[in-house]
Amino acid sequence: MVVEAHQGLEVPLQSATSRKPKSLRKLLSQKLGFSKHADRVDASTSRDSNCSHRDQPVESDVGEERDLPAVEEREISALNDKGNDFFAKGEFDAALRMYSEALKLLKNPRITMDMEFGSEDQEDLSKGMRRFRTARLLVNIGAVHIRRENYDEAISVLEMSMRSSKLVPVQSSYYYRSCEVMADALENIGLVLYKLKTFEESSTRYADALVARRKCIELLTDRFMKQKGPKSNEAVAKYRQEVSACKIELANTLFYMALLRERQGKIDEAIMRCEESILLQKEIYPQLKSDTTSVNLFTTMGRLYCHESIQRYEDALEYFYEVRRMKSQIFGSMHIEVASSLNNIAYIYLRLGEFEKCLSLSENAIDIADNGRGITPEVCVAWTHKADAQERMERHKESISSYEKVLHLQSSLMGDKDIANAAIFEKIADVNLTTADVKAAIASLEKAIVVKRAALGDESCDLARTYRKLGECFEMTQSFANAINCHTKALRIFKHNEDKEGAAVQHNKLGGILKLSGDSSKSMEHYMASLWHAREAKLPSTNPIVADTIRNVASFQTN
């Protein structure tokens, strides 16, 4: 893998615009040189969130007929903006006060507003505005609940927001904005479900959010094209601004959908979503490679291309070099973030067989990560890549020394029993076997087993595979009793996990050892069991284990 568990490059799944304290529309307006209207700002632009408990506004309260003095729409916008500012600072109680005050104002039946939004009659426009505003504020409150991990309250409020969005009349100038809020609510519910590890339900919500975002663009375009008469430069500019903002929101939703699909192991779809996100962003920002906010997007794209099922290493390399350049530009060339990028590039060169480049980049990453920072995950990864390159270059003593350095660093950083140490023990065992030091390999594998049992328990198939390797090492030393013991433990684990293929391999191994030991009867039993499990696993006759088992069964029958 390009990104190892402790490397810290994976981006946590958040809602579409989670890294921005202000709305995308506001940021886009600043970037493109347009002014923004206050109703574009919302706390849902930072949705990886959390919250204090308050009585939530009830939808039926909105529009209650009360004898209240008229208020201006800009007062509601100002409260919303203040709430967003508090939200961005992590002052959630204050943010909730602002949002609640804004909701109270929305109860007033007399709200005056600027007429720049269109020429609809006051009553219809007021209804659309009221419901849209209510939906937006409920999304913001939901975002605060997410930040405070009050997930039940968050889902409840976000569902209220969706109901309010659906009440906006189709003919209202706020209708397409209600689709935006609907998408935000769906995304945030998807985020909650992701945090609760119900990934299929989460992906359904994100897929619905994608539909809503695409609908926003269609509605905007349709409304613009239906306008009669010549269109002013100002109208064209405003339309382009709105469409661009919607496309950026769609691009972000696609990006987080890609992260979710990656988590689910659906790599092909993750790549498709990520590629579409990049294309959309390039459409808005032609110089996307100069936009430092693209770091996470490019890192994810590179990581997906490096997946074992994809192996598009050359394509990944292009993205990781861009990430390195951007991080150097943002943080400086000696920053720890640059070391993580170097680690990714080194990994790709390792997979491409360019071991000298891998070694050089790993040493560069070590220099950066060791620069007065103490022990970091990045330095552990860099030393691992260095050791891997040395091993591939047949510099075996150096590679073992480097792997031992990794063990020391990882044990200091994460403890002796961290699962990452098991992988290093197994790498050392592989080097020992290459140099025909079987006893040393056995010692390393026994250490790996101790770590895996502590980290994974006694029923892990990963543990079973290490028992298998240890059993093979005992076979090499003709310690058949120890070999049978290890293979039997592996067999038990595979059967416990209903891993038919794993069980077929183990029965084959045991059959071979017993045959060498002269116990033909038990050997035949294991070979027949291997064939049964292979059939259950639907392994073809060309499978090496199946073919070997068939040969051995045939040899018994001819003798």
Buried (B, 14 or more C-beta within 10 A) or exposed (E): EBBBEBBBBBBEBBBBBBBBBBBBBBBBBEBBEBEBBBBBBBBBBBBBBBBBEBEBBEBEEBBEEEEBEEBEBBBBBBBBBBBBBBBBEEBBEBBBBBBBBBBBBBBBEEBEBEEEBEEBEEEBBBBBBBBBBBBBBBBBBBBBBBBBEBBEBBBBBBBBBBBBBEBBBEEBBBBBBBBBBBBBBBBBBBBBBBBEEBBEBBBBBBBBBBEBBBBBBEBBBEBBEEEEEEBEEEEEBBBBBBBBBBBBBBBBBBBBBBBBBBBBEBBEBBBBBBBBBBEBBBEBBEEBBEBEBBBBBBBBBBBBBBBEEBEBBEBBBEBBBBBBBBBBEEEEEEBBBBBBBBBBBBBBBBBBEBBEBBBBBBBBBBBBBBEEEEBBBBBBBBBBBBBBBBBBBEBBEBBBEBBBBBBEBBBEBBEEBBBBBBBBBBBBBBBBBEEEBBEBBBBBBBBBBBBBBBBBEEEBBBBBBBBBBBBBBBBBEEBBEBBBBBBBBBBBBBBBBEBBBBBBBBBBBBBBBBBEBEBEEBBBBBBBBBBBBBEEBEBEEEBEBBEBBBEBBEEBEEE
